[in-house]
Amino acid sequence: MKRSTPINPLIFVAAGLSLLNLFACNSNENKEDVRVPYTVPDSLMKTLVIDTVKVTNITYAIKFNGAVDFNTDKVINIFPLISGTLQDISVMQGDQVKAGQVLGVIKSAEVANYNAALINAETNVRLTAKQLDQQRDLFKSGLASKVDITSAEVNYEQAIAARTAAQRILRINGNNPNGEYVIKSPIDGFIVQKNVTNSISIRTDNSAPMFTISNLKKIWVEANVYEENIGKVHEGDEAEVSTISYPDKVFKGKVDKLMNVLDPNSKVMKMKVVLDNPNFMLKPQMFATVTVNNTENEQAIAVSSSDLIFDHSQYYVIILKGPKDVQIRPVEVSSINGKLAYIKSGVSKGDRLIGSQAVLIYGSLNN
């Protein structure tokens, strides 16, 4: 029987290593990344806001610090017309009042005297009327002259005039027959100042008003304009007002008046902005920020500020050329004015930019 030749075990080891290397190579080839271009899904494409890059005049937003104030054209100061003791005050500072509403009552000797004067004037009218009738009867009997009748007529007319004057004086002072002066609101508005209390004595020479009433449907905002910005604001400019109390709300108004003088201490010029006050949201003495847009003749490329993405200290936009052609583009921003951003470089007029879901698409493109 022929003896077989023994097989070297190294052959099996070499063959095993070759197979392992072959499987490893095939595995690496399968795991190799293949980059697929990003495609905007149709469902997302239908909802996207697409903005077009344009060229426009540069508008700078200039901000000023100010405070809400009364519209002094709609403010009524109520001063005492008579002396007396104040009673029955029915309102407090901040209360809303209607025209004709009673605010308080003044017990006054002056009003009592006006009532007495009216009573005397009415009595005198009746007396002079009877005297005139008597003189006319005597004249018919030959016992009175024409001069007597004329004199009686003059006395009667003077009594009528005195009664009219007494009636008007009493009407001016409240027309109250009980010796009281009733204080009423002349307009609809709010009690913005109250300088009196019950039981105090007041006089007509008081320098401070008893009540100050303002109609807060329109209010003013007084802002400080520093010297470097005086030439950049004009009467009639559109203005936007924001407050700490309503950080998400912007109130629209107009520059109504520039004072044209500088405060000697603060070195600022006062600017008055007039605006509507819906639901009386703005309160006098609130701090406010006034923004005035100043448009210059210089032009620049402009995009919507919502198109910008800020990442790693750099601004980017997403350019859309088609659902399968979406590009991230770095841009250099010169300034941002509210809803507009002015671009130095990175985009051209007519480029189409994604203005909504931009951060989502930016993340997908980076992945």
Protein Blocks (a to p, Z undefined) as FASTA:
>chain_A
ZZdddddfklmmmmmmmmmmmmmmmmmmmmpccdddddddfklmmmpccddddddddddd
ddddddddddfklcccdddfbgcddehiabdehiacdehiafbdcddfklmmmmmmmmmm
mmmmmmmmmmmmmmmmmmmnopacfklmmmmmmmmmmmmmmmmmmmmmmmmnoopakopa
cdddfbgcddfbdcbdehiacdfklfbdfbdcddfkbccddddddfklmmmgcehiacdd
ddfklmmbccddddfbdghiacfklopacdddddddehhlacghiacddddddddfbdcd
dddfklpcceehiacddddfbfklccddddddfbdehjaccdfbhpaehiacdfehklmm
mmmmmZZ
